[in-house]
Amino acid sequence: MVLHNVKPPWHRDFAMPAPLVAGLVLNLSASSPPMGRLGCRILVDGEAVVTRPGVGMTSCVGMYRRK
């Protein structure tokens, strides 16, 4: 999914089909005007999988493993 011209803060929710596979790679990339403050955080069931700050561009990549 690609989103353009989104005003921060923003979020997107996704429903995961059951049964979820044993693991899932989550990836988020975002950019802002040069020197703009930007960060990303990926949550699964309200729990942070990965959080990163950034300036101009940021990317979050995390692995979720079913408990």
C-alpha positions in Angstrom: 0.0 0.0 0.0 1.3 3.5 -0.9 0.0 6.6 0.7 0.8 10.1 -0.5 0.5 13.6 1.1 -0.6 12.3 4.5 -0.7 14.8 7.3 1.0 13.6 10.5 0.2 12.1 12.8 -1.4 9.3 11.0 -1.9 5.6 11.5 -3.2 2.6 9.5 -4.8 -0.5 11.0 -4.7 -3.9 9.3 -6.6 -7.0 10.2 -4.5 -10.2 10.0 -6.2 -13.3 8.7 -6.4 -16.2 11.1 -4.6 -18.4 11.6 -1.5 -16.1 11.4 1.6 -17.8 10.1 4.5 -18.4 12.5 6.2 -15.1 11.6 5.6 -11.9 9.7 8.0 -9.2 8.4 6.7 -5.7 8.9 8.1 -2.8 6.9 7.3 0.9 6.9 9.1 3.7 5.0 8.2 7.3 5.2 9.7 10.6 4.0 9.1 14.3 4.8 10.4 17.6 3.4 14.2 17.9 3.9 15.1 18.3 7.6 11.5 17.6 8.7 11.1 15.5 11.9 9.6 12.1 11.3 9.5 8.8 13.1 7.8 5.5 12.7 6.4 2.9 15.0 4.9 -0.5 14.3 2.5 -2.0 16.8 1.0 -5.5 16.9 -1.8 -5.9 19.4 -0.8 -2.7 21.0 2.8 -3.8 21.6 5.6 -1.9 19.9 7.5 -4.2 17.5 9.9 -1.4 16.3 10.2 2.3 16.9 12.6 4.7 15.1 13.1 8.4 14.9 14.3 10.1 11.8 14.9 13.4 9.9 13.8 13.7 6.3 13.3 9.9 5.9 12.8 6.9 8.2 12.3 3.2 7.8 11.0 0.6 10.3 11.5 -3.0 9.7 10.5 -5.5 12.3 9.8 -9.2 12.7 6.7 -10.4 14.5 6.6 -14.0 15.8 3.4 -15.5 17.0 3.6 -16.3 20.7 
